[in-house]
Amino acid sequence: MSRKAEIRLIKQLPKVQKLILISKVSAVVLFAIGLEGLFIGNWWMAGGFLFLGLLFTIWPIKMKMPNVCPKCGNVVEADQTVCDKCGVALM
């Protein structure tokens, strides 16, 4: 999927799913800050951010991503194999 198609997909997500996506991406950042705290010996930073990063990582929420055409960005049904708008084969 191209960068433009990914941006189009994110813009088409409902607000709740955008929030879930943001929390999953921020989990990686929080975990990285926690690891940095371990290496520099700042224990309060390591403990707090590692805990938050792991909490957001194992957050038991699944996202229902729409099936989007990589060429035109048209949202298609999950069982479709060809885009109605441009005729591109979907994975």
C-alpha positions in Angstrom: 0.0 0.0 0.0 1.4 3.4 -0.9 1.8 6.3 1.5 -1.1 8.2 -0.1 -3.4 5.2 0.2 -2.5 4.8 3.9 -3.2 8.5 4.6 -6.5 8.1 2.7 -7.3 5.1 4.8 -6.6 6.8 8.1 -8.7 9.8 7.1 -11.7 7.5 6.4 -11.5 5.8 9.7 -14.2 6.7 12.4 -13.0 8.7 15.4 -12.8 5.8 17.8 -10.6 3.8 15.4 -8.4 6.8 14.9 -8.0 6.9 18.7 -7.1 3.2 18.8 -4.5 3.7 16.0 -3.0 6.6 17.8 -2.8 4.7 21.1 -1.1 1.7 19.3 1.5 4.0 17.7 2.1 5.9 20.9 2.8 2.6 22.7 5.9 2.1 20.6 7.1 5.6 21.5 6.4 5.2 25.2 8.2 1.8 25.3 11.2 3.4 23.6 11.3 6.2 26.2 11.2 3.5 28.9 14.1 1.6 27.4 16.1 4.9 27.2 15.4 5.3 30.9 16.9 1.9 31.6 20.1 2.7 29.7 20.7 6.1 31.3 19.8 4.9 34.8 16.7 7.1 35.3 14.6 4.4 37.1 11.3 6.4 37.5 11.3 7.2 33.8 12.0 3.6 32.9 9.4 2.1 35.2 6.6 4.5 34.3 7.1 4.6 30.5 7.7 0.9 30.2 4.5 0.2 32.1 2.5 2.6 29.9 4.1 1.2 26.7 3.3 -2.3 27.6 -0.2 -1.4 28.7 -1.0 0.3 25.4 0.6 -2.5 23.5 -1.5 -5.3 25.0 -4.7 -3.1 25.1 -7.3 -5.7 24.0 -8.9 -3.7 21.2 -9.1 -4.9 17.6 -9.5 -2.6 14.7 -11.8 -3.3 11.8 -9.9 -1.9 8.8 -11.9 -1.2 5.6 -10.7 -2.8 2.4 -9.4 0.1 0.3 -8.2 0.1 -3.3 -4.5 1.0 -3.5 -4.9 2.9 -6.7 -8.0 5.1 -6.3 -8.7 4.9 -2.5 -12.2 3.6 -3.0 -13.6 1.6 0.0 -14.8 -1.7 -1.2 -16.6 -4.7 0.4 -14.4 -7.3 2.2 -15.2 -10.1 -0.2 -14.6 -8.1 -3.4 -11.5 -9.0 -5.5 -11.7 -6.2 -8.1 -12.3 -2.5 -7.5 -15.6 -1.2 -9.0 -14.2 2.2 -9.7 -10.8 1.5 -11.4 -10.7 -2.3 -12.0 -7.6 -3.0 -10.0 -7.2 -6.4 -8.5 -7.3 -6.4 -4.7 -5.4 -8.6 -2.3 
